[in-house]
Amino acid sequence: MQSALSEAVIAGADAAELEALPLPDRFAAAVVREEDIGIFRSVEDKDVRKSVFVEDVPMPELAPDEALIAVMASSINYNTVWTAMFEPVPTFQFLRQMGRNGGWEARHDLPYHVLGSDASGVVVRTGSSVRRWKTGDHVVVSPAYVDEQDHDTHQDGMLGENQKAWGFETNFGGLAHYAVVRASQLMPKPAALTWEEAAVNPLCASTAYRMLVSERGARMKQGDVVLVWGATGGLGAYAVQLVLNGGGIPVGVVNSEEKARILMSLGCEAVINRNDIEEGDPTFLQRPEGWKRMGKAIRAVVGEDPHIVFEHVGKKTFAASVFLARRGGTVVTCGSSTGYDHLYDNRYLWMRLKRIIGSHGANLHEQWAVNRLISLGRVVPTLSRTYPLADVGDAARSVQANEHIGKVGVLCLAPRTGLGITDPDARARIDERRLHAFRG
């Protein structure tokens, strides 16, 4: 049963009514439990449906620099999958570290972890030091949880020693009816989008932006050939759009004709089906003969080697990425979904003057830049399917098993899809067909 505040949010109540209603004592949230850390020992298939549960949890107290968000929708990121697998380390280690810091961070050290690093929703409370946001604001949430008192944060928010990924390295994440966020994580919700469309963008779109466009990433320029692994996945589909917007030439790697058609609908003309390269051998791209076949396929579709390789797959592709980048080229990496222990031939790196750039998340300025592009319709959401919060385990499993295309959304307080649009004229200008590109 919904609380009076939740019902008022769903009904679109104004700020005065939201402020007058009491906060619920408890709320529904997707959690993993500390007591379950060992359930996957000696198990090959670490099925996250066995470790993610929706439970009622206590409402946490709000710090002065925080806001409480009534979450209308969220999404699944691969860090949710890692959390639910308790790999590479159980995230309760992060929560215990926060607890040792004391103060407001001690709240995070709990025997359950509320998951989720994306959210769209409505501000229902603000802490005493919050100035730029107020109750009733429609917002999306950046996952960058930074330490404003660390001097390195003021050079780049991602450099601060205590920078964390909200909902992964902190508690009270977005896969819940309510979420606790710092005011420095908030951005205005794109008015043309539904709640679920707005929720899927912040983490992946901003990560791709920093990797490709930011001066801290690969600094893509017009005419650059960019190889994008997993080009219809959560990260890759935003990368393809950003390459096209910047005058680059994306070469998208997919594993089905359906995914190839989606890329072409976005304007990506150079598409390589990985199955044609591997021919049934999933280890082929980890060997020199596989690298060479992929290089030949890239040259067949664009006539030259890539200036930039957009890398996030990890163990299965990293050696190929280092080989495939042209002389003086760049491999930019933000993750390793198939494994962190990369093995590559270093001769192709040093003798051909290539660079590897590590990239992690995005600072708030980069987040706002890509959120503006989404608001303008220059980048469209890659939402393919939406699940209710009650089925969050199935949603996470679809990402774990790589059964998804684009991003997988989760409805939290929103009772159905299609709600939350406050500027239908802007939506018409963007074109409904583009907004539904990943939903068939």
C-alpha positions as CSV (number, residue, x, y, z in Angstrom):
1,M,0.0,0.0,0.0
2,Q,1.4,3.4,-1.0
3,S,1.9,6.2,1.6
4,A,0.0,9.4,1.3
5,L,3.2,11.2,0.1
6,S,3.7,8.6,-2.6
7,E,0.1,8.9,-3.8
8,A,0.5,12.7,-3.9
9,V,3.7,12.5,-6.0
10,I,2.0,10.1,-8.5
11,A,-1.0,12.4,-8.7
12,G,1.2,15.4,-9.5
13,A,0.6,17.4,-6.3
14,D,2.2,20.8,-5.9
15,A,5.1,21.6,-3.6
16,A,3.0,22.9,-0.7
17,E,1.0,19.7,-0.6
18,L,4.1,17.5,-0.8
19,E,5.8,19.5,2.0
20,A,2.7,19.1,4.2
21,L,2.5,15.4,4.0
22,P,4.7,13.2,6.4
23,L,7.4,11.0,5.1
24,P,6.6,7.3,5.3
25,D,8.5,5.4,7.9
26,R,9.4,2.7,5.4
27,F,9.5,2.2,1.6
28,A,10.0,-0.5,-1.0
29,A,13.6,-1.0,-2.3
30,A,15.7,-3.4,-4.2
31,V,18.3,-4.8,-1.9
32,V,21.1,-7.3,-1.5
33,R,21.7,-8.7,2.0
34,E,25.0,-9.0,3.8
35,E,24.0,-12.5,5.0
36,D,23.9,-13.7,1.4
37,I,27.5,-12.9,0.5
38,G,28.5,-16.5,0.3
39,I,25.6,-18.0,-1.6
40,F,27.5,-18.1,-4.9
41,R,30.6,-19.9,-3.7
42,S,31.5,-22.8,-6.0
43,V,28.5,-21.8,-8.2
44,E,29.1,-21.3,-11.9
45,D,25.9,-19.5,-12.8
46,K,25.6,-16.7,-10.3
47,D,22.0,-15.9,-11.1
48,V,21.3,-12.5,-9.6
49,R,17.6,-13.3,-9.2
50,K,18.7,-15.3,-6.2
51,S,20.3,-12.4,-4.4
52,V,18.2,-9.3,-5.3
53,F,15.0,-8.8,-3.2
54,V,12.4,-6.1,-2.9
55,E,11.8,-5.3,0.7
56,D,10.5,-2.5,2.9
57,V,13.4,-0.6,4.5
58,P,13.5,2.3,7.0
59,M,13.5,5.9,5.8
60,P,17.0,7.3,6.4
61,E,17.6,10.7,8.0
62,L,18.6,13.5,5.5
63,A,21.9,15.3,5.8
64,P,22.0,19.1,5.3
65,D,23.5,18.8,1.8
66,E,21.1,16.1,0.6
67,A,17.7,15.8,-1.1
68,L,15.1,13.0,-0.8
69,I,13.8,11.9,-4.2
70,A,10.5,10.1,-4.8
71,V,11.8,7.8,-7.5
72,M,9.5,7.4,-10.5
73,A,11.9,5.2,-12.5
74,S,15.4,3.8,-12.5
75,S,17.5,1.5,-14.6
76,I,19.9,-1.5,-14.5
77,N,23.6,-0.8,-14.9
78,Y,26.3,-3.5,-14.8
79,N,27.4,-2.3,-11.4
80,T,24.0,-3.5,-10.1
81,V,24.9,-6.9,-11.6
82,W,28.3,-6.9,-9.9
83,T,26.7,-5.9,-6.6
84,A,24.2,-8.8,-6.8
85,M,27.0,-11.3,-7.7
86,F,29.1,-9.9,-4.8
87,E,32.0,-9.4,-7.2
88,P,34.8,-8.4,-7.6
89,V,34.3,-7.7,-3.9
90,P,31.1,-7.5,-1.8
91,T,29.9,-3.9,-1.8
92,F,29.3,-4.1,1.9
93,Q,33.1,-3.4,2.1
94,F,32.3,0.0,0.7
95,L,29.5,0.6,3.1
96,R,31.7,-0.4,6.1
97,Q,34.3,2.1,5.0
98,M,31.7,4.8,4.9
99,G,30.6,3.7,8.4
100,R,34.2,4.2,9.7
101,N,34.2,7.7,8.3
102,G,31.6,8.6,10.9
103,G,29.2,11.5,10.7
104,W,26.4,11.3,8.2
105,E,28.3,8.6,6.3
106,A,27.8,6.2,9.2
107,R,24.1,5.8,8.0
108,H,25.3,3.8,5.0
109,D,26.8,0.9,6.9
110,L,23.8,-1.4,7.1
111,P,23.2,-5.2,6.7
112,Y,21.3,-4.4,3.4
113,H,22.4,-2.4,0.4
114,V,19.7,-0.4,-1.6
115,L,20.9,-0.7,-5.2
116,G,20.7,1.6,-8.3
117,S,22.9,4.2,-9.9
118,D,20.2,5.9,-12.1
119,A,16.9,7.7,-11.2
120,S,14.3,10.1,-12.3
121,G,11.8,11.5,-9.9
122,V,10.5,14.4,-7.8
123,V,12.2,16.2,-5.0
124,V,10.1,15.8,-1.8
125,R,12.6,17.1,0.8
126,T,15.8,19.1,0.9
127,G,18.4,19.5,3.6
128,S,19.0,22.8,5.3
129,S,22.0,23.8,3.2
130,V,20.4,22.9,-0.2
131,R,19.9,26.2,-2.2
132,R,19.4,25.4,-5.9
133,W,16.7,22.7,-5.6
134,K,13.3,22.7,-4.0
135,T,10.4,20.3,-3.3
136,G,8.4,19.5,-6.4
137,D,11.3,19.8,-8.8
138,H,11.5,17.1,-11.5
139,V,15.0,15.8,-11.6
140,V,17.4,13.1,-12.8
141,V,20.3,11.9,-10.7
142,S,24.0,11.9,-11.6
143,P,25.7,8.8,-10.1
144,A,28.9,10.8,-9.2
145,Y,29.0,11.1,-5.4
146,V,31.9,13.4,-4.8
147,D,33.7,14.9,-1.8
148,E,33.5,18.7,-2.2
149,Q,36.1,19.2,0.6
150,D,38.8,17.3,-1.3
151,H,41.0,19.7,-3.3
152,D,41.3,17.3,-6.2
153,T,37.6,17.4,-6.6
154,H,37.9,21.0,-7.7
155,Q,40.2,20.0,-10.5
156,D,37.9,17.2,-11.6
157,G,35.1,15.7,-9.6
158,M,36.2,12.2,-10.6
159,L,39.7,12.7,-9.2
160,G,38.8,13.2,-5.5
161,E,40.0,10.3,-3.4
162,N,36.6,9.8,-1.8
163,Q,34.6,9.9,-5.1
164,K,32.1,7.1,-5.2
165,A,29.5,5.7,-7.5
166,W,26.1,6.3,-5.9
167,G,24.0,3.2,-5.4
168,F,27.1,1.0,-5.9
169,E,29.7,2.3,-3.4
170,T,27.0,4.1,-1.3
171,N,23.7,3.0,0.1
172,F,20.1,4.4,-0.6
173,G,20.3,4.1,-4.4
174,G,17.7,4.6,-7.1
175,L,16.0,1.2,-7.4
176,A,13.5,2.1,-4.7
177,H,10.5,4.3,-4.1
178,Y,12.8,6.9,-2.4
179,A,16.4,7.7,-2.7
180,V,18.9,9.9,-0.8
181,V,21.2,11.9,-3.0
182,R,23.6,14.9,-2.6
183,A,22.3,18.1,-4.1
184,S,25.4,18.1,-6.3
185,Q,24.0,15.0,-8.1
186,L,20.8,16.7,-9.3
187,M,20.0,17.8,-12.8
188,P,16.7,18.9,-14.4
189,K,14.7,16.1,-16.0
190,P,14.4,16.5,-19.8
191,A,10.8,17.7,-20.2
192,A,10.2,15.8,-23.4
193,L,10.9,12.4,-21.9
194,T,8.8,10.0,-19.9
195,W,10.0,9.0,-16.4
196,E,11.5,5.8,-17.6
197,E,13.2,7.4,-20.7
198,A,14.8,10.0,-18.5
199,A,16.0,7.5,-15.9
200,V,18.1,5.3,-18.2
201,N,20.5,8.1,-19.4
202,P,22.6,9.6,-16.6
203,L,25.2,7.0,-15.9
204,C,25.8,5.5,-19.4
205,A,25.3,8.6,-21.5
206,S,27.7,10.7,-19.3
207,T,30.3,8.0,-19.2
208,A,30.3,7.8,-23.0
209,Y,30.5,11.6,-23.2
210,R,33.6,11.8,-20.9
211,M,35.3,8.9,-22.8
212,L,34.8,10.5,-26.2
213,V,34.1,14.2,-26.1
214,S,35.6,15.5,-22.9
215,E,39.1,16.9,-22.8
216,R,39.7,14.2,-20.2
217,G,38.9,11.5,-22.6
218,A,39.9,10.6,-26.2
219,R,39.1,14.2,-27.5
220,M,37.4,12.9,-30.6
221,K,37.5,15.2,-33.6
222,Q,35.6,15.5,-36.9
223,G,36.4,12.6,-39.2
224,D,37.8,10.3,-36.5
225,V,37.0,6.6,-37.0
226,V,35.8,5.2,-33.7
227,L,35.4,1.5,-33.1
228,V,32.6,0.8,-30.6
229,W,32.3,-2.6,-29.1
230,G,28.8,-3.6,-27.9
231,A,27.4,-0.8,-30.0
232,T,23.7,-1.4,-29.0
233,G,24.5,-1.9,-25.3
234,G,24.0,0.5,-22.5
235,L,27.2,2.4,-23.2
236,G,27.8,1.7,-26.9
237,A,24.5,3.0,-28.1
238,Y,25.2,6.5,-26.5
239,A,28.8,6.3,-27.9
240,V,27.5,5.8,-31.5
241,Q,25.2,8.8,-31.2
242,L,28.0,11.0,-29.7
243,V,30.4,10.0,-32.5
244,L,27.9,10.9,-35.2
245,N,27.0,14.2,-33.5
246,G,30.7,15.1,-33.4
247,G,31.4,14.4,-37.1
248,G,33.1,11.1,-36.4
249,I,32.7,7.8,-38.2
250,P,31.4,5.1,-35.8
251,V,32.1,1.4,-36.6
252,G,29.6,-0.5,-34.5
253,V,30.3,-4.1,-33.4
254,V,27.1,-6.1,-32.7
255,N,26.2,-9.8,-32.6
256,S,22.9,-9.9,-34.5
257,E,21.2,-8.6,-37.6
258,E,18.4,-7.0,-35.4
259,K,21.1,-5.0,-33.6
260,A,22.7,-4.0,-36.9
261,R,19.3,-2.6,-38.1
262,I,19.0,-0.5,-34.9
263,L,22.4,1.0,-35.5
264,M,21.6,1.8,-39.0
265,S,18.4,3.5,-37.9
266,L,20.6,5.8,-35.8
267,G,22.7,6.7,-38.8
268,C,25.6,4.3,-38.2
269,E,26.4,3.0,-41.6
270,A,29.5,0.9,-40.7
271,V,28.4,-2.2,-38.8
272,I,30.3,-5.4,-38.1
273,N,28.5,-8.5,-36.9
274,R,30.9,-10.1,-34.4
275,N,29.5,-13.6,-35.3
276,D,31.0,-13.3,-38.8
277,I,34.4,-12.8,-37.3
278,E,34.3,-15.4,-34.5
279,E,32.5,-18.1,-36.6
280,G,31.4,-19.9,-33.4
281,D,34.6,-19.5,-31.5
282,P,34.1,-17.0,-28.6
283,T,37.8,-16.9,-27.9
284,F,38.8,-16.0,-31.5
285,L,39.1,-12.2,-30.8
286,Q,41.6,-13.0,-28.0
287,R,44.1,-14.3,-30.5
288,P,46.2,-12.6,-33.2
289,E,44.4,-14.2,-36.0
290,G,41.1,-12.8,-34.6
291,W,42.6,-9.3,-34.3
292,K,43.8,-9.4,-37.9
293,R,40.4,-10.6,-39.2
294,M,38.6,-7.8,-37.3
295,G,41.1,-5.3,-38.7
296,K,40.4,-6.4,-42.2
297,A,36.7,-6.2,-41.6
298,I,37.0,-2.6,-40.3
299,R,39.1,-1.5,-43.3
300,A,36.5,-3.2,-45.6
301,V,33.7,-0.9,-44.2
302,V,35.6,2.4,-43.7
303,G,38.9,2.0,-45.5
304,E,41.2,2.7,-42.6
305,D,42.0,1.7,-39.0
306,P,40.3,3.4,-36.1
307,H,41.6,6.5,-34.4
308,I,39.8,5.6,-31.2
309,V,38.6,2.3,-29.8
310,F,35.7,2.6,-27.3
311,E,36.5,-0.1,-24.8
312,H,34.4,-1.4,-22.0
313,V,34.1,-5.1,-22.6
314,G,37.5,-6.0,-21.0
315,K,39.2,-9.3,-21.1
316,K,37.5,-10.7,-24.3
317,T,38.3,-7.6,-26.4
318,F,41.1,-5.6,-24.8
319,A,44.0,-7.3,-26.7
320,A,42.2,-6.8,-29.9
321,S,41.5,-3.1,-29.1
322,V,45.2,-2.4,-28.5
323,F,46.1,-4.1,-31.8
324,L,43.3,-2.4,-33.8
325,A,43.9,1.2,-32.9
326,R,45.9,2.9,-35.6
327,R,49.5,4.1,-35.1
328,G,49.2,7.0,-32.6
329,G,45.6,6.0,-31.9
330,T,43.8,5.8,-28.6
331,V,42.1,3.1,-26.6
332,V,39.7,4.6,-24.0
333,T,38.4,2.3,-21.4
334,C,35.8,2.6,-18.6
335,G,35.2,-1.0,-17.5
336,S,35.7,-4.7,-18.0
337,S,32.4,-6.5,-18.0
338,T,34.0,-9.8,-19.1
339,G,36.9,-9.6,-16.7
340,Y,39.5,-7.2,-15.3
341,D,42.7,-9.2,-16.0
342,H,43.6,-8.0,-19.4
343,L,46.4,-9.7,-21.4
344,Y,47.7,-7.8,-24.5
345,D,50.8,-7.6,-26.7
346,N,52.5,-4.5,-25.4
347,R,54.6,-4.1,-28.5
348,Y,51.6,-2.8,-30.4
349,L,51.2,-0.1,-27.7
350,W,54.8,1.3,-27.4
351,M,56.2,0.7,-30.8
352,R,53.1,2.2,-32.5
353,L,52.9,5.1,-30.1
354,K,49.3,4.4,-29.0
355,R,47.7,5.5,-25.8
356,I,45.4,3.9,-23.2
357,I,43.2,6.3,-21.3
358,G,41.3,5.2,-18.2
359,S,37.9,6.9,-17.8
360,H,35.5,6.6,-15.0
361,G,32.0,8.1,-14.8
362,A,31.7,11.8,-15.4
363,N,32.0,15.0,-13.4
364,L,29.0,17.2,-12.8
365,H,29.9,19.6,-15.6
366,E,30.1,16.7,-18.1
367,Q,26.9,15.3,-16.7
368,W,25.1,18.6,-17.4
369,A,26.5,18.9,-20.9
370,V,25.2,15.5,-22.0
371,N,21.9,16.1,-20.2
372,R,21.5,19.3,-22.3
373,L,22.0,17.2,-25.4
374,I,19.3,14.8,-24.3
375,S,17.0,17.7,-23.5
376,L,17.6,19.0,-27.0
377,G,16.9,15.6,-28.6
378,R,20.5,15.5,-30.0
379,V,21.0,12.2,-28.0
380,V,18.0,9.9,-27.5
381,P,17.4,7.4,-24.8
382,T,18.4,3.8,-25.5
383,L,15.5,2.3,-23.5
384,S,14.5,-1.1,-24.8
385,R,12.3,-2.6,-22.1
386,T,10.8,-1.6,-18.8
387,Y,10.1,-3.8,-15.8
388,P,8.2,-3.1,-12.6
389,L,10.2,-2.8,-9.4
390,A,8.7,-6.1,-8.2
391,D,10.5,-7.8,-11.1
392,V,13.9,-6.1,-10.7
393,G,15.6,-9.4,-10.3
394,D,14.5,-10.4,-13.8
395,A,15.6,-7.0,-15.1
396,A,19.1,-7.4,-13.7
397,R,19.3,-11.0,-15.0
398,S,18.5,-9.8,-18.5
399,V,21.6,-7.6,-18.3
400,Q,23.7,-10.2,-16.6
401,A,22.9,-12.7,-19.4
402,N,23.4,-10.1,-22.1
403,E,19.8,-10.6,-23.3
404,H,19.1,-6.9,-23.5
405,I,19.5,-4.2,-26.1
406,G,20.3,-0.6,-25.0
407,K,19.1,0.2,-21.5
408,V,16.7,-1.7,-19.3
409,G,14.4,0.5,-17.3
410,V,12.6,-0.1,-14.0
411,L,9.4,1.6,-12.9
412,C,9.5,2.5,-9.2
413,L,6.6,4.8,-8.1
414,A,5.4,5.5,-11.7
415,P,2.4,3.2,-12.1
416,R,2.9,2.7,-15.8
417,T,5.1,3.7,-18.7
418,G,4.5,6.9,-20.7
419,L,4.1,9.3,-17.8
420,G,6.1,12.4,-16.9
421,I,6.2,14.3,-20.2
422,T,5.8,18.0,-19.5
423,D,6.7,19.4,-22.9
424,P,4.8,17.5,-25.6
425,D,5.8,20.0,-28.3
426,A,9.5,19.3,-27.7
427,R,8.7,15.6,-27.9
428,A,7.1,16.1,-31.2
429,R,10.1,18.0,-32.5
430,I,12.4,15.1,-31.4
431,D,10.2,12.6,-33.2
432,E,8.5,9.7,-31.4
433,R,10.1,7.2,-33.7
434,R,13.6,8.2,-32.7
435,L,12.7,7.9,-29.1
436,H,11.4,4.4,-29.7
437,A,14.4,3.2,-31.8
438,F,15.4,0.6,-29.3
439,R,11.9,-0.6,-28.6
440,G,11.1,-1.8,-32.1
